[in-house]
Amino acid sequence: MERGLTTRKIVIAGVLGAVAILLGVTRLGFIPVPTAAGNATIMHVPAIIGGVMQGPFVGLVIGLIFGVSSFLDATIPLFKDPLVAILPRLFIGVTAYFSYLSLKRVNEYAAIGVAGFIGAFTNTLLVLIMAVVRGYIAPGVAVTIAVTNGIPEAIVSVIITLAVVVAWKRLDHSGNKKSKISGEM
């Protein structure tokens, strides 16, 4: 992976950031699950993918785009607070990247799956912690949300992250040419 900010990283951050916005605006980012919440969100998955594929800075930028979009589209006071809507989202791609990096030499598929889980649960936990700290919800409610909604979201995130990243890497490695998408061999 190239160091520093490259044109490719800027483009990928922009495209995946746009995907995160699209998922929220069109409501395609909400997958029905059999929990009290009724839906698992996947709007954080582009930040995870960006972090895994292009590094922590790209993951942070996509998380910022997701957070600002969430803040601007907010319909409830909880997400009209930038400390709840934006700040926690900055860490999604960063934690996904470092969990992927720490495991990829052991088993790349497991590393991608763990990154998907860690990134999703980072979103859930940090948003809920900020919601409790800022007084929007009680700690008991946060725990219930983390279990009933956070775990299904993390599972869905693992599946999508694995599918996208593995497909992306297979495209990158076909033909032994340097990829124009990720720059890896």
C-alpha positions as CSV (number, residue, x, y, z in Angstrom):
1,M,0.0,0.0,0.0
2,E,1.4,3.4,-1.0
3,R,2.0,5.9,1.8
4,G,0.6,9.3,1.8
5,L,-2.4,10.8,0.1
6,T,-2.7,9.7,-3.5
7,T,-5.2,10.4,-6.2
8,R,-6.5,6.9,-5.9
9,K,-7.1,7.2,-2.2
10,I,-8.9,10.5,-2.7
11,V,-11.1,8.9,-5.4
12,I,-11.8,5.8,-3.4
13,A,-12.7,7.9,-0.3
14,G,-15.0,10.0,-2.4
15,V,-16.7,7.0,-4.1
16,L,-17.2,5.0,-0.9
17,G,-18.3,8.2,1.0
18,A,-20.9,8.7,-1.7
19,V,-22.0,5.1,-1.3
20,A,-22.5,5.7,2.4
21,I,-24.6,8.8,1.7
22,L,-26.6,6.9,-0.9
23,L,-27.3,4.1,1.5
24,G,-28.8,6.5,4.0
25,V,-30.7,8.8,1.7
26,T,-32.4,6.0,-0.3
27,R,-32.9,3.8,2.9
28,L,-31.1,1.0,1.1
29,G,-28.7,1.0,4.0
30,F,-31.3,-0.5,6.3
31,I,-31.7,-4.3,6.3
32,P,-34.7,-5.8,8.0
33,V,-33.7,-8.1,10.9
34,P,-35.8,-9.9,13.5
35,T,-35.0,-7.6,16.4
36,A,-36.9,-5.0,18.3
37,A,-35.1,-2.3,16.2
38,G,-36.4,-4.0,13.0
39,N,-33.4,-2.9,10.9
40,A,-29.7,-3.3,10.8
41,T,-27.8,-0.5,9.2
42,I,-25.0,-1.0,6.8
43,M,-24.1,2.6,6.2
44,H,-20.8,2.1,8.1
45,V,-19.6,-0.7,5.8
46,P,-18.0,1.7,3.2
47,A,-15.8,3.1,6.0
48,I,-14.8,-0.4,6.9
49,I,-14.0,-1.4,3.3
50,G,-12.1,1.9,2.8
51,G,-10.0,1.3,5.9
52,V,-9.2,-2.3,5.0
53,M,-8.4,-1.6,1.4
54,Q,-6.7,1.8,1.6
55,G,-5.7,2.4,5.2
56,P,-6.8,4.2,8.3
57,F,-6.8,7.7,6.8
58,V,-9.2,6.7,4.0
59,G,-11.3,4.9,6.5
60,L,-11.4,8.0,8.7
61,V,-12.4,10.2,5.8
62,I,-15.3,7.9,4.8
63,G,-16.4,7.7,8.4
64,L,-16.4,11.5,8.5
65,I,-18.5,11.6,5.4
66,F,-20.9,9.1,6.9
67,G,-21.1,11.0,10.2
68,V,-21.7,14.3,8.6
69,S,-24.4,12.8,6.3
70,S,-26.0,11.2,9.4
71,F,-25.9,14.5,11.2
72,L,-27.4,16.5,8.3
73,D,-30.2,13.9,7.7
74,A,-31.0,13.5,11.5
75,T,-34.6,13.4,12.5
76,I,-34.1,12.8,16.2
77,P,-32.1,14.9,18.7
78,L,-29.7,12.0,19.4
79,F,-28.2,12.3,15.9
80,K,-28.5,16.1,15.7
81,D,-25.6,16.1,18.2
82,P,-22.3,16.1,16.3
83,L,-20.6,14.3,19.2
84,V,-22.9,11.4,18.7
85,A,-23.4,11.5,14.9
86,I,-19.9,12.4,13.7
87,L,-17.2,11.8,16.3
88,P,-17.8,8.0,16.8
89,R,-17.9,7.4,13.0
90,L,-14.3,8.7,12.6
91,F,-13.0,5.5,14.2
92,I,-14.9,2.9,12.2
93,G,-12.4,2.5,9.3
94,V,-9.4,3.1,11.6
95,T,-10.3,0.2,13.9
96,A,-11.2,-2.0,10.9
97,Y,-7.8,-1.3,9.4
98,F,-5.8,-2.1,12.5
99,S,-7.7,-5.3,13.2
100,Y,-7.2,-6.4,9.6
101,L,-3.5,-5.4,9.7
102,S,-2.9,-7.4,12.9
103,L,-4.5,-10.6,11.5
104,K,-3.9,-10.6,7.7
105,R,-0.6,-12.6,8.0
106,V,-2.4,-15.3,10.0
107,N,-5.5,-15.7,7.7
108,E,-6.6,-13.0,5.3
109,Y,-10.2,-14.2,5.2
110,A,-10.5,-14.2,9.0
111,A,-8.7,-10.8,9.1
112,I,-11.3,-9.3,6.7
113,G,-14.2,-10.8,8.6
114,V,-12.8,-9.6,12.0
115,A,-12.3,-6.1,10.5
116,G,-16.0,-6.1,9.4
117,F,-17.1,-7.1,12.9
118,I,-14.8,-4.7,14.7
119,G,-15.6,-1.8,12.5
120,A,-19.4,-2.3,12.9
121,F,-19.1,-2.8,16.6
122,T,-16.9,0.3,16.9
123,N,-19.8,2.2,15.3
124,T,-22.4,0.7,17.7
125,L,-20.4,1.0,20.9
126,L,-19.0,4.5,20.4
127,V,-22.4,5.9,19.3
128,L,-24.1,4.3,22.3
129,I,-21.4,5.4,24.7
130,M,-21.7,9.0,23.4
131,A,-25.5,8.8,23.6
132,V,-25.2,7.7,27.3
133,V,-22.5,10.3,28.2
134,R,-24.6,13.1,26.5
135,G,-27.7,12.0,28.4
136,Y,-29.9,10.8,25.4
137,I,-30.3,7.2,26.7
138,A,-29.9,5.3,29.9
139,P,-27.0,2.8,30.2
140,G,-29.4,-0.2,30.3
141,V,-31.1,0.9,27.1
142,A,-27.6,1.2,25.5
143,V,-26.7,-2.4,26.5
144,T,-30.0,-3.7,25.1
145,I,-29.5,-1.9,21.8
146,A,-25.9,-3.1,21.6
147,V,-27.0,-6.7,22.0
148,T,-30.2,-6.7,19.9
149,N,-29.1,-4.4,17.1
150,G,-25.3,-4.2,17.3
151,I,-24.7,-7.9,17.0
152,P,-26.9,-8.4,13.9
153,E,-25.4,-5.3,12.3
154,A,-21.9,-6.7,13.0
155,I,-22.8,-10.1,11.4
156,V,-24.3,-8.4,8.3
157,S,-21.2,-6.2,8.1
158,V,-18.9,-9.3,8.2
159,I,-20.8,-10.8,5.3
160,I,-20.8,-7.7,3.1
161,T,-17.2,-6.8,4.0
162,L,-15.9,-10.3,3.1
163,A,-17.9,-10.3,-0.2
164,V,-16.7,-6.9,-1.3
165,V,-13.1,-7.0,-0.2
166,V,-12.4,-10.6,-1.4
167,A,-13.9,-9.7,-4.8
168,W,-11.9,-6.5,-4.9
169,K,-8.7,-8.4,-4.1
170,R,-9.4,-11.1,-6.6
171,L,-9.8,-8.5,-9.3
172,D,-6.6,-6.9,-8.1
173,H,-4.6,-10.1,-8.3
174,S,-5.8,-11.4,-11.7
175,G,-3.2,-11.3,-14.4
176,N,-0.3,-10.3,-12.1
177,K,-0.6,-6.7,-13.2
178,K,-0.6,-3.8,-10.9
179,S,-4.2,-2.9,-10.1
180,K,-5.5,0.5,-11.1
181,I,-8.1,0.1,-8.3
182,S,-5.9,-0.6,-5.2
183,G,-2.3,-0.3,-6.5
184,E,-1.4,-3.7,-5.1
185,M,0.2,-6.6,-6.9
